[in-house]
């Protein structure tokens, strides 16, 4: 017998379908060993970028371009996505995906390097949205940088916040899972943020910055 909760979550996930461009970018990512955001989480990113009329977005973890495509589709047509990744080959494939989707070079700024080396060089309060899908053990540090980078009214979002059902299981104590729980607690307790945990894909934690 089908579990009704699982069936409902599957219905919500399948509500959002990838087109050929996204599907191709996903296949490239999987072939490279990257794990692209699932369609439900991607659609949520697109929705959030649209909701804040995002012009300047920072992405931590370019992958092969799937999440970037979702973000760009939600952003203003004059917006710029700044995406940081340590893997040059991933970024090469992402650049290909963006070009195939018609996003010109001026719409995307790809920076190769470790996020915690790059983020401090970006401007305080200069961004409408920050999406983090990098090293899970660095999420707490990403949060601190994101709050600094965001304008009031901007959104920070974290991918993989359910982490293959491990975060909800208190018996799971590996370092990545513990780090994800920690960033969740920090977001919840930060008076500058108003948050929601969206159970699409592998979980998306989003928070609006309501005060400096």
C-alpha positions in Angstrom: 0.0 0.0 0.0 1.3 3.4 -0.9 2.3 5.7 2.0 0.0 8.7 1.7 2.7 11.1 2.9 5.2 9.8 0.4 2.5 10.0 -2.4 1.7 13.6 -1.5 5.4 14.6 -1.5 5.9 12.8 -4.8 2.9 14.6 -6.3 4.3 18.0 -5.2 7.7 17.1 -6.7 6.2 15.9 -10.0 4.1 19.0 -10.2 7.2 20.8 -11.6 8.6 19.4 -14.8 12.0 20.1 -16.4 12.2 21.2 -20.0 14.8 19.8 -22.4 17.4 22.5 -21.4 17.2 21.6 -17.7 17.1 17.9 -18.4 20.3 18.1 -20.5 22.1 20.2 -17.8 21.0 17.6 -15.2 22.3 14.7 -17.2 25.7 16.5 -17.7 25.8 17.1 -13.9 25.1 13.5 -13.1 27.8 12.3 -15.5 30.2 14.6 -13.7 29.3 13.3 -10.2 27.4 16.5 -9.3 23.9 16.1 -7.8 21.7 18.9 -9.3 18.7 20.3 -7.3 15.5 18.4 -8.0 12.7 20.1 -10.0 10.6 21.0 -7.0 13.5 22.7 -5.3 14.5 24.4 -8.5 10.9 25.7 -9.0 11.0 27.1 -5.5 14.2 29.0 -6.2 12.7 30.4 -9.4 9.6 31.5 -7.4 11.7 33.1 -4.7 13.8 35.0 -7.2 10.7 36.3 -8.9 9.1 37.2 -5.6 11.9 39.5 -4.6 12.3 40.9 -8.2 16.0 39.7 -7.9 18.5 41.6 -9.9 21.7 40.5 -8.1 22.0 36.9 -6.9 24.9 34.9 -5.4 25.0 31.1 -5.9 27.4 29.0 -3.8 28.0 25.8 -5.8 27.5 26.3 -9.5 27.4 22.5 -10.2 26.7 22.1 -13.9 24.1 24.9 -14.2 20.7 23.4 -13.1 20.0 25.6 -10.1 21.5 28.6 -12.0 19.0 28.1 -14.8 16.1 28.1 -12.3 17.5 31.2 -10.6 18.0 33.1 -13.9 14.5 32.3 -15.1 13.1 33.9 -11.9 15.4 37.0 -12.0 14.9 40.3 -13.7 16.0 40.3 -17.4 18.7 42.8 -16.5 19.9 40.7 -13.5 23.3 39.1 -12.9 23.9 35.8 -11.3 27.3 35.5 -9.5 28.1 31.8 -9.1 31.1 30.4 -7.2 32.5 26.8 -7.4 35.8 25.1 -6.9 35.4 22.9 -9.9 36.4 24.6 -13.2 35.0 21.8 -15.3 31.6 22.1 -13.6 31.6 25.8 -14.4 32.5 25.1 -18.0 29.4 22.9 -18.4 27.3 25.4 -16.5 28.4 28.2 -18.9 27.4 25.9 -21.8 24.0 25.3 -20.3 23.5 29.1 -19.7 24.5 29.8 -23.3 22.1 27.2 -24.7 19.3 28.7 -22.7 20.0 32.1 -24.2 21.5 33.8 -21.1 24.3 36.0 -22.4 27.7 36.3 -20.8 26.7 39.6 -19.1 23.9 37.8 -17.2 26.3 35.4 -15.5 29.6 35.9 -13.6 31.3 32.6 -12.8 34.0 32.7 -10.2 36.3 29.7 -9.7 37.4 29.3 -6.1 36.5 28.3 -2.6 33.3 30.1 -1.5 34.7 31.3 1.8 37.6 32.9 0.0 35.4 34.6 -2.6 32.4 35.8 -0.5 34.2 38.2 1.7 35.2 40.2 -1.5 31.5 40.8 -2.4 29.7 43.9 -1.4 27.7 44.3 1.9 24.0 44.6 1.3 24.5 44.4 -2.5 22.4 41.3 -3.3 18.8 40.3 -3.4 19.2 36.6 -2.9 21.9 34.1 -1.9 21.5 30.4 -2.6 23.9 28.0 -0.9 24.5 24.4 -2.2 28.1 23.9 -1.4 30.0 22.1 1.3 27.5 21.3 4.0 30.1 21.7 6.8 30.5 25.3 5.7 26.8 26.2 5.8 27.1 28.0 9.1 29.8 30.2 7.6 27.8 30.7 4.4 24.9 32.0 6.6 27.0 34.6 8.2 28.3 35.8 4.8 24.8 35.7 3.3 23.3 37.9 6.0 26.0 40.5 5.4 25.6 40.3 1.6 21.8 40.6 1.5 19.7 43.8 1.5 16.8 44.0 3.9 14.0 42.1 2.1 16.5 39.8 0.4 16.4 36.0 0.7 18.9 33.4 1.7 18.2 29.7 0.7 20.0 26.5 1.5 19.8 23.3 -0.5 19.7 19.7 0.8 18.3 20.7 4.2 16.6 17.3 4.6 19.7 15.5 3.4 18.2 12.3 2.2 15.9 12.0 5.2 18.9 12.1 7.6 18.3 15.5 9.3 15.0 14.4 10.7 16.5 11.3 12.2 18.2 12.1 15.6 20.2 8.9 15.3 22.1 10.3 12.3 25.2 12.1 13.7 27.6 12.4 10.7 29.3 15.7 10.3 27.2 16.9 7.3 23.9 16.1 9.0 24.9 17.8 12.2 26.0 20.9 10.3 22.7 21.1 8.5 20.8 20.9 11.8 23.0 23.6 13.3 22.4 26.1 10.4 18.7 25.4 10.7 18.8 26.3 14.4 20.8 29.4 13.7 18.3 30.6 11.1 15.4 29.9 13.4 16.9 31.9 16.3 18.2 34.9 14.3 15.9 37.9 14.9 17.0 39.4 11.6 15.5 36.5 9.6 12.0 35.0 9.0 12.2 31.5 7.7 10.4 28.5 6.1 11.5 24.9 5.5 10.1 23.7 2.2 10.0 19.9 1.8 10.5 19.8 -1.9 13.4 17.9 -3.5 15.9 17.3 -0.7 14.6 20.2 1.3 15.0 23.9 0.9 15.4 26.3 3.8 14.7 29.9 2.9 14.7 33.0 5.1 13.9 36.7 4.4 16.2 39.3 5.9 13.8 41.6 7.8 16.4 43.8 9.6 20.1 44.6 9.6 
